[in-house]
Amino acid sequence: MKLKFCGAAQNVTGSNHLLEVNGLRILLDCGMFQGGGYEKARLLNEQFLYDPASIDFVIISHGHIDHVGRLPYLYKGGFRGKVFCTKATKELSRALLLDSAHIQKQDLEYINKEFNKKVEPLYEEKEVEEVLKLFITHEYEEKFELTIDVSVTFFEAGHVLGSAQVCLDYREKGDRLRRLVFTGDLGRKYMPLLNDPKQIEKADILITESTYASHLHDSFSSVHDELQGVINDVYARGGKIIIPGFSFERTQELVYVLHQLYDQKRIPAIPIFVDSPLAVEISQVFEKFSSYYDKETFRDFLDKKRSPFFFEQVKYLKTVEESKALNFHEGPCIIISASGMCEAGRIKHHLKNNIGNPKNLILVVGFMAQGTRGRDIVEGKRKIRLFGQLYPLKAEVVVMNSFSAHADKLELLDYIRAVKDLENIFIVHGEESECSVLRDNIINILKLRCRIDIADMGEEFEVDKNGTQSNLGRRREQYLKELDKINL
């Protein structure tokens, strides 16, 4: 087994890992790099560390753009293999990839006009439609074969709708049957809507995320009280609540909780606007895949023939005219709008129009990667750049990490502790400091004595019955040289 880490290596975007086993070349995820400025992201996104035409299979953990966003570009580069995922992930990927193609087209029209350039999008809608034809779906815990010696099983990851841990069982010549587990983005227990992540009991190789390896999340049991307090305070002072919401999952969770609070008469009849055409489409996908929900959602809503996402106080906006009309809305309201990290989409307009009013509040409910506008807001920068201009940040900022869909420090350690027979652990999908914390905690708290590597971009490993060998991929040096030339 050879492994090459081609994304989400000491960062949290661009998930992309290459496996070579028994002559097969298999990708785990094919995500888009986000944040760090347009030029840097573009450079990372347009270079694969392998020949796309040489890939036999792609296995997708879930539908977030940082895990599926470069699939159409892979197709454009010559990939004609098969893409495996859950049924919900395929539906969500269609919506998110078409939206990604549309955003690229819009953004580049502006950039090309403003700076007199001729930059082409990574891909267009036609590449999205073509790569979607290569998708093959499977249910959780349904084993399927790639070849007679390589099989795959998806297990619930509890992160977002349709998210999966990937268990790849393989047998190389002269060796016993081995198992590689890729956590994808590992979710949390006791969260709304979805079932808890499945505990994998045994693996030889583990590729694990580390997004929140040094953090402890607040319990979700407190989220209703926190949100109630925030809404009532802002309502009393006549302000607006602006929420940068990821269209996929976070928006649905927010509406779910707001629906509960409204039913319980814990918040006033405040208008709730979901200003994202993509969120509307994804909420409809959620309705279609209600079989993925946990028992609490059935108890509180579905068994009563009610939808968690549609009620009288919430209005889903689709058109640009409806979005612009919010600029003139008088009185308190809640505006949930994408993108979640404030890098694109309608949220930028709502920030521009509301960020300077101290009566208003920006509610952050998701992870903000380094280099993003959302991270600047979380860190309390005095001025925020929007549409090429700096705007003073006078609105109150509240961060609620109770909504996080990633396992925290203790949840990651509990998960890893329960996996028996580990020989190799590869740490990915975390900023450099988080990766280091997880490695140290595995050694010092769990007392595991298997080999533990923090994967670096382009780094290659060979794992066999005799152990692990590694070497740093040459392409990383090229990356660093090119990135150093960019004035970020």
PLY file of the C-alpha trace (Angstrom):
ply
format ascii 1.0
element vertex 488
property float x
property float y
property float z
element edge 487
property int vertex1
property int vertex2
end_header
0.00 0.00 0.00
1.32 3.38 -1.01
-0.19 6.64 0.23
0.32 10.16 -1.06
-1.26 13.13 0.68
-2.35 15.72 -1.86
-4.56 18.05 0.17
-5.90 18.81 3.67
-2.34 18.19 4.88
-1.71 20.55 7.81
-4.71 22.58 6.68
-8.46 22.02 6.61
-9.34 22.32 2.92
-8.61 20.44 -0.28
-9.11 16.92 1.12
-7.37 14.60 -1.36
-5.42 11.41 -0.64
-4.04 8.93 -3.17
-3.83 5.21 -2.41
-2.06 2.64 -4.58
-2.86 -1.00 -3.87
-2.63 -4.05 -6.13
-2.14 -1.85 -9.18
-5.21 0.29 -8.42
-4.98 4.05 -7.96
-7.71 5.22 -5.59
-8.50 8.75 -4.43
-10.06 9.44 -1.06
-11.94 12.71 -1.70
-11.15 15.32 -4.33
-11.78 18.59 -2.55
-11.25 22.23 -3.38
-8.77 24.45 -1.55
-10.42 27.50 0.02
-9.16 30.66 1.73
-5.75 32.31 1.71
-6.58 34.70 -1.11
-7.75 34.04 -4.66
-4.32 33.61 -6.27
-3.05 31.11 -3.71
-6.25 29.06 -3.80
-6.25 29.09 -7.60
-2.67 27.84 -7.74
-3.39 24.99 -5.35
-6.62 24.03 -7.11
-5.27 23.89 -10.63
-2.39 21.51 -9.83
-2.93 17.83 -9.08
-0.04 15.82 -7.64
-0.88 12.94 -9.99
-2.20 12.38 -13.49
-6.02 12.55 -13.31
-6.30 10.08 -16.19
-4.42 7.47 -14.13
-7.04 7.34 -11.34
-9.25 4.24 -11.29
-11.65 5.11 -8.48
-12.62 8.06 -6.29
-14.27 7.42 -2.93
-16.05 10.43 -1.45
-16.58 10.84 2.29
-19.24 13.59 2.01
-20.52 16.41 -0.15
-18.77 19.52 1.22
-16.90 21.44 -1.47
-13.56 20.98 0.31
-14.12 17.23 -0.21
-15.77 17.07 -3.67
-15.09 20.46 -5.24
-12.44 19.43 -7.77
-14.17 16.35 -9.14
-15.28 18.14 -12.33
-11.73 19.45 -12.77
-10.46 15.89 -12.33
-12.81 14.86 -15.13
-11.60 17.77 -17.25
-8.04 16.47 -16.74
-8.88 13.02 -18.10
-10.42 11.00 -15.22
-12.94 8.45 -16.48
-13.10 6.00 -13.57
-15.90 5.48 -11.03
-16.91 7.67 -8.09
-18.39 5.96 -5.02
-20.43 7.65 -2.28
-23.72 7.40 -0.39
-27.00 8.26 -2.12
-27.45 11.50 -0.19
-23.88 12.57 -0.98
-24.52 12.21 -4.71
-27.64 14.40 -4.55
-25.88 17.02 -2.44
-22.77 16.94 -4.63
-24.88 17.77 -7.68
-26.30 20.87 -6.00
-22.99 22.02 -4.52
-20.89 21.43 -7.65
-23.35 23.22 -9.93
-23.35 26.10 -7.45
-19.54 26.07 -7.42
-19.41 26.30 -11.22
-21.86 29.20 -11.14
-19.87 31.08 -8.46
-16.61 30.61 -10.38
-18.20 31.99 -13.51
-19.61 35.02 -11.69
-16.41 35.77 -9.79
-14.21 35.51 -12.86
-16.48 37.73 -14.92
-15.89 40.42 -12.31
-12.14 39.77 -11.97
-11.56 39.66 -15.73
-13.46 42.90 -16.23
-11.99 44.72 -13.24
-8.35 43.71 -13.80
-8.36 43.15 -17.56
-7.57 39.45 -17.29
-8.67 36.34 -19.20
-8.88 33.70 -16.47
-11.05 30.66 -17.16
-13.01 28.86 -14.41
-11.63 25.52 -13.25
-14.74 23.93 -14.70
-18.22 24.70 -15.96
-21.61 23.07 -15.60
-20.94 20.67 -18.46
-18.03 19.06 -16.57
-20.22 18.79 -13.46
-22.91 16.93 -15.38
-20.37 14.60 -17.00
-18.61 13.61 -13.79
-21.95 13.00 -12.07
-22.58 10.25 -14.62
-19.64 8.36 -13.08
-21.19 8.24 -9.59
-22.22 4.91 -8.07
-24.01 4.95 -4.71
-24.12 2.56 -1.77
-25.85 2.50 1.60
-24.12 2.45 4.95
-22.63 -0.94 5.92
-23.10 -2.32 2.39
-19.78 -3.83 1.35
-18.87 -3.52 -2.32
-15.86 -4.79 -4.27
-13.43 -2.76 -6.36
-11.60 -6.00 -7.21
-11.53 -9.45 -5.68
-8.83 -8.31 -3.22
-10.09 -4.79 -2.47
-13.49 -3.94 -0.97
-15.06 -0.86 0.58
-17.73 -0.26 3.23
-19.27 3.06 4.25
-20.11 3.69 7.91
-22.02 6.62 9.40
-19.70 9.55 10.16
-22.32 11.74 11.83
-20.86 14.91 10.29
-23.40 15.95 7.65
-26.23 14.27 5.76
-24.81 11.25 3.91
-21.31 11.59 5.40
-19.32 8.38 5.66
-16.24 6.87 7.15
-14.47 4.81 4.50
-13.28 1.31 5.42
-11.10 -0.22 2.75
-10.25 -3.90 3.21
-7.44 -5.20 1.03
-5.08 -8.12 0.60
-1.71 -7.69 -1.08
0.31 -10.58 -2.44
1.65 -12.80 0.33
0.04 -10.78 3.11
-3.01 -11.11 5.34
-6.22 -9.14 4.93
-5.71 -5.57 6.16
-8.00 -2.62 6.79
-7.48 1.10 6.15
-9.99 3.48 7.72
-10.45 7.07 6.57
-12.57 9.05 9.02
-13.40 11.81 6.55
-14.82 14.54 8.76
-15.81 12.80 11.97
-18.96 14.10 13.58
-20.15 14.36 17.18
-22.57 12.45 19.34
-25.89 13.87 20.52
-26.26 16.39 17.69
-29.62 17.21 16.05
-30.92 15.56 12.89
-28.32 12.84 12.30
-27.34 9.58 13.91
-24.12 9.43 15.93
-20.87 8.43 14.20
-20.24 4.70 14.07
-17.32 3.47 16.11
-14.94 1.41 13.95
-13.57 -1.35 16.13
-10.50 -2.52 14.24
-8.04 -1.17 11.65
-4.40 -1.50 10.66
-4.13 2.00 9.14
-6.10 5.05 10.26
-6.26 8.35 8.38
-7.90 10.74 10.81
-9.04 14.33 10.75
-7.82 16.73 13.47
-9.80 19.94 12.95
-10.51 20.56 16.65
-7.82 18.41 18.27
-7.02 21.03 20.92
-10.57 22.29 21.53
-13.44 21.24 23.75
-16.85 22.09 22.33
-19.68 23.31 24.48
-22.35 20.68 24.87
-25.15 20.97 22.35
-27.55 20.69 25.27
-26.80 24.37 26.01
-27.38 25.66 22.49
-31.08 26.42 22.98
-30.37 28.60 26.03
-27.49 30.41 24.27
-29.43 31.08 21.12
-32.50 32.19 23.07
-30.39 34.71 24.99
-28.69 36.10 21.88
-31.96 36.52 19.95
-33.86 38.13 22.81
-31.02 40.60 23.51
-30.71 41.75 19.89
-34.50 41.85 19.45
-34.79 44.13 22.50
-32.29 46.63 21.08
-33.87 46.58 17.64
-30.93 45.00 15.83
-30.42 42.36 13.18
-28.66 39.03 13.55
-26.45 38.14 10.58
-25.40 34.50 10.45
-22.82 33.29 7.91
-24.32 29.87 7.34
-22.97 26.97 5.37
-25.83 26.13 3.01
-25.29 22.45 3.65
-26.07 21.16 7.16
-25.39 24.19 9.36
-28.30 26.16 7.91
-30.62 23.18 8.36
-29.46 22.68 11.97
-30.03 26.36 12.75
-33.54 26.36 11.32
-34.25 23.14 13.22
-33.29 24.75 16.56
-35.05 28.04 15.75
-38.18 26.03 14.96
-37.99 24.35 18.37
-37.46 27.66 20.17
-40.38 29.25 18.33
-42.67 26.31 19.12
-41.70 26.56 22.78
-42.38 30.34 22.76
-38.84 31.02 23.98
-38.17 33.59 21.24
-40.44 36.29 19.78
-42.02 36.08 16.35
-38.88 37.44 14.70
-38.68 37.10 10.89
-36.10 34.53 9.77
-34.72 34.88 6.24
-32.65 32.11 4.67
-31.02 34.03 1.84
-29.44 31.29 -0.21
-30.93 29.52 -3.24
-28.53 26.66 -2.55
-29.81 26.29 1.01
-33.36 25.99 -0.33
-32.32 23.21 -2.69
-30.34 21.39 -0.02
-33.20 21.61 2.47
-35.33 19.84 -0.14
-32.66 17.11 -0.37
-32.85 16.77 3.43
-36.60 16.25 3.13
-36.00 13.51 0.57
-33.55 11.59 2.77
-35.42 11.68 6.06
-34.49 8.01 6.63
-31.02 9.29 7.61
-32.44 11.26 10.58
-32.02 10.28 14.22
-34.92 9.16 16.45
-35.28 12.59 18.10
-36.09 14.23 14.77
-38.76 11.63 14.11
-40.17 12.13 17.63
-40.30 15.93 17.47
-41.30 16.47 13.84
-41.74 13.62 11.37
-44.02 11.47 13.54
-46.23 14.56 13.84
-46.25 15.05 10.07
-44.25 18.28 10.41
-41.10 19.41 8.65
-38.15 20.57 10.77
-37.17 23.13 8.12
-40.39 24.85 7.03
-42.62 26.87 9.39
-44.41 30.23 9.41
-41.55 32.41 10.67
-38.96 31.27 8.12
-38.83 32.53 4.56
-36.46 31.09 1.98
-35.24 33.62 -0.57
-34.22 32.68 -4.08
-34.04 35.78 -6.22
-31.54 38.62 -6.17
-34.43 41.07 -5.82
-35.63 39.36 -2.63
-32.09 39.46 -1.26
-31.65 43.15 -2.03
-34.99 43.94 -0.38
-33.49 42.89 2.97
-31.37 46.07 2.84
-34.57 48.01 3.50
-36.11 45.69 6.08
-37.02 47.66 9.18
-36.89 46.15 12.63
-35.22 43.04 14.06
-34.72 39.96 11.94
-32.42 36.99 11.47
-30.58 36.64 8.16
-28.87 33.32 7.43
-26.79 33.54 4.26
-23.91 31.78 2.53
-20.99 31.36 2.24
-20.15 30.06 5.68
-16.62 31.50 5.75
-17.77 34.82 4.22
-15.57 34.35 1.15
-18.31 34.50 -1.48
-22.04 34.73 -2.01
-24.76 36.95 -0.59
-23.38 37.05 2.96
-20.80 39.62 1.77
-23.58 42.06 0.88
-25.33 41.57 4.23
-22.06 42.15 6.09
-21.40 45.29 4.09
-24.83 46.69 4.98
-24.89 45.66 8.65
-21.34 45.32 9.98
-21.08 49.01 10.97
-24.14 49.13 13.25
-23.48 48.31 16.94
-27.14 47.27 17.38
-26.52 44.35 15.03
-24.84 41.06 15.82
-22.79 38.67 13.69
-23.34 35.13 14.94
-20.56 32.71 13.97
-21.64 29.07 14.11
-18.99 27.34 11.98
-15.25 26.87 11.62
-13.45 29.77 9.97
-10.23 28.68 8.26
-7.07 30.76 8.35
-6.97 33.42 5.65
-10.75 33.74 5.34
-12.86 36.83 5.92
-14.78 34.88 8.55
-11.56 34.31 10.49
-10.88 38.07 10.44
-14.31 38.66 11.97
-13.79 36.01 14.66
-10.40 37.51 15.53
-12.00 40.94 15.91
-10.14 42.80 13.19
-11.10 46.47 13.39
-11.83 46.68 9.67
-13.09 44.01 7.28
-12.40 44.09 3.56
-15.50 43.69 1.42
-15.68 44.33 -2.33
-12.26 45.95 -2.28
-13.05 48.41 0.53
-12.48 48.37 4.28
-15.54 48.59 6.55
-15.31 49.17 10.32
-16.46 46.21 12.41
-18.82 47.77 14.95
-21.46 45.04 15.16
-21.23 42.66 18.10
-19.64 39.30 17.29
-20.66 36.10 19.09
-19.09 32.71 18.39
-21.09 29.59 19.24
-19.01 26.45 18.79
-21.84 24.26 20.11
-22.95 23.84 16.50
-19.63 22.41 15.35
-20.08 19.25 13.33
-16.50 18.07 13.97
-15.39 15.85 16.84
-13.46 17.76 19.49
-10.35 16.78 21.47
-12.01 14.22 23.74
-14.27 12.81 21.02
-11.30 12.23 18.70
-9.31 10.54 21.47
-12.26 8.37 22.51
-12.72 7.29 18.91
-9.04 6.44 18.34
-8.76 4.67 21.71
-11.49 2.22 20.70
-9.83 1.20 17.40
-7.89 -2.00 18.01
-4.72 -3.29 16.28
-3.55 0.05 14.89
-0.13 -0.04 13.25
-0.12 3.34 11.46
-1.95 6.60 12.08
-1.84 9.46 9.58
-3.11 12.82 10.80
-4.75 15.13 8.23
-7.41 17.85 7.96
-6.17 20.17 10.68
-4.04 23.26 10.93
-0.43 22.51 11.84
-0.89 23.16 15.55
-3.97 20.92 15.75
-2.18 18.05 14.01
0.68 18.31 16.51
-1.67 18.36 19.49
-3.46 15.23 18.29
-0.17 13.39 17.72
1.09 14.33 21.19
-2.19 13.34 22.82
-2.20 9.96 21.11
1.29 9.33 22.45
0.96 10.84 25.93
-2.69 10.23 26.81
-3.61 7.12 24.83
-0.09 5.67 25.19
-0.29 4.16 21.71
3.03 2.97 20.34
2.07 2.59 16.71
3.68 4.80 14.09
2.08 8.27 13.93
2.73 10.68 11.05
1.49 14.20 10.45
1.03 14.15 6.69
2.62 16.98 4.73
1.52 18.17 1.31
2.91 15.82 -1.33
4.39 13.42 1.21
4.43 9.76 0.21
4.44 6.63 2.36
4.70 2.92 1.73
3.00 0.66 4.26
3.50 -3.09 4.22
3.93 -5.93 6.69
7.48 -4.72 7.38
6.50 -1.20 8.46
6.36 2.27 6.94
8.75 4.14 4.72
8.23 7.74 3.68
9.72 10.45 1.55
8.69 14.04 0.97
7.17 14.55 -2.47
9.19 16.83 -4.73
6.10 18.68 -5.83
5.83 20.34 -2.42
9.09 22.19 -3.04
7.65 23.48 -6.30
4.50 24.61 -4.46
6.47 26.51 -1.86
8.61 28.26 -4.43
5.58 29.36 -6.42
3.60 30.43 -3.35
6.52 32.53 -2.12
6.30 34.58 -5.30
2.70 35.57 -4.64
2.09 38.83 -2.84
-0.67 37.70 -0.50
0 1
1 2
2 3
3 4
4 5
5 6
6 7
7 8
8 9
9 10
10 11
11 12
12 13
13 14
14 15
15 16
16 17
17 18
18 19
19 20
20 21
21 22
22 23
23 24
24 25
25 26
26 27
27 28
28 29
29 30
30 31
31 32
32 33
33 34
34 35
35 36
36 37
37 38
38 39
39 40
40 41
41 42
42 43
43 44
44 45
45 46
46 47
47 48
48 49
49 50
50 51
51 52
52 53
53 54
54 55
55 56
56 57
57 58
58 59
59 60
60 61
61 62
62 63
63 64
64 65
65 66
66 67
67 68
68 69
69 70
70 71
71 72
72 73
73 74
74 75
75 76
76 77
77 78
78 79
79 80
80 81
81 82
82 83
83 84
84 85
85 86
86 87
87 88
88 89
89 90
90 91
91 92
92 93
93 94
94 95
95 96
96 97
97 98
98 99
99 100
100 101
101 102
102 103
103 104
104 105
105 106
106 107
107 108
108 109
109 110
110 111
111 112
112 113
113 114
114 115
115 116
116 117
117 118
118 119
119 120
120 121
121 122
122 123
123 124
124 125
125 126
126 127
127 128
128 129
129 130
130 131
131 132
132 133
133 134
134 135
135 136
136 137
137 138
138 139
139 140
140 141
141 142
142 143
143 144
144 145
145 146
146 147
147 148
148 149
149 150
150 151
151 152
152 153
153 154
154 155
155 156
156 157
157 158
158 159
159 160
160 161
161 162
162 163
163 164
164 165
165 166
166 167
167 168
168 169
169 170
170 171
171 172
172 173
173 174
174 175
175 176
176 177
177 178
178 179
179 180
180 181
181 182
182 183
183 184
184 185
185 186
186 187
187 188
188 189
189 190
190 191
191 192
192 193
193 194
194 195
195 196
196 197
197 198
198 199
199 200
200 201
201 202
202 203
203 204
204 205
205 206
206 207
207 208
208 209
209 210
210 211
211 212
212 213
213 214
214 215
215 216
216 217
217 218
218 219
219 220
220 221
221 222
222 223
223 224
224 225
225 226
226 227
227 228
228 229
229 230
230 231
231 232
232 233
233 234
234 235
235 236
236 237
237 238
238 239
239 240
240 241
241 242
242 243
243 244
244 245
245 246
246 247
247 248
248 249
249 250
250 251
251 252
252 253
253 254
254 255
255 256
256 257
257 258
258 259
259 260
260 261
261 262
262 263
263 264
264 265
265 266
266 267
267 268
268 269
269 270
270 271
271 272
272 273
273 274
274 275
275 276
276 277
277 278
278 279
279 280
280 281
281 282
282 283
283 284
284 285
285 286
286 287
287 288
288 289
289 290
290 291
291 292
292 293
293 294
294 295
295 296
296 297
297 298
298 299
299 300
300 301
301 302
302 303
303 304
304 305
305 306
306 307
307 308
308 309
309 310
310 311
311 312
312 313
313 314
314 315
315 316
316 317
317 318
318 319
319 320
320 321
321 322
322 323
323 324
324 325
325 326
326 327
327 328
328 329
329 330
330 331
331 332
332 333
333 334
334 335
335 336
336 337
337 338
338 339
339 340
340 341
341 342
342 343
343 344
344 345
345 346
346 347
347 348
348 349
349 350
350 351
351 352
352 353
353 354
354 355
355 356
356 357
357 358
358 359
359 360
360 361
361 362
362 363
363 364
364 365
365 366
366 367
367 368
368 369
369 370
370 371
371 372
372 373
373 374
374 375
375 376
376 377
377 378
378 379
379 380
380 381
381 382
382 383
383 384
384 385
385 386
386 387
387 388
388 389
389 390
390 391
391 392
392 393
393 394
394 395
395 396
396 397
397 398
398 399
399 400
400 401
401 402
402 403
403 404
404 405
405 406
406 407
407 408
408 409
409 410
410 411
411 412
412 413
413 414
414 415
415 416
416 417
417 418
418 419
419 420
420 421
421 422
422 423
423 424
424 425
425 426
426 427
427 428
428 429
429 430
430 431
431 432
432 433
433 434
434 435
435 436
436 437
437 438
438 439
439 440
440 441
441 442
442 443
443 444
444 445
445 446
446 447
447 448
448 449
449 450
450 451
451 452
452 453
453 454
454 455
455 456
456 457
457 458
458 459
459 460
460 461
461 462
462 463
463 464
464 465
465 466
466 467
467 468
468 469
469 470
470 471
471 472
472 473
473 474
474 475
475 476
476 477
477 478
478 479
479 480
480 481
481 482
482 483
483 484
484 485
485 486
486 487
